[in-house]
Amino acid sequence: MYVPEDPPANCPACGDPYDSVSRHTGGFVANLLDNERYQRVCFYPATDGSDPAFDCYHHTHAQAGVDD
């Protein structure tokens, strides 16, 4: 996992602002139940060189439009 070098200003999956982004080339587990920091994570296809990958855009509770 690493942060892409040139991330977009808004999430390409939903168009909303986001708090952080990470790129993954392998599998991982996302569990947002009772998450104190993030309400939503959008997944967007990407590449890492010639290998498939995906970017995870992490939205806070405020960015997702919900209260803590």
Summary of the structure (lengths in Angstrom):
residues: 68
radius of gyration: 12.2
end to end distance: 27.2
largest distance: 40.2
contacts: 152
relative contact order: 0.30
helix: 0%
strand: 40%
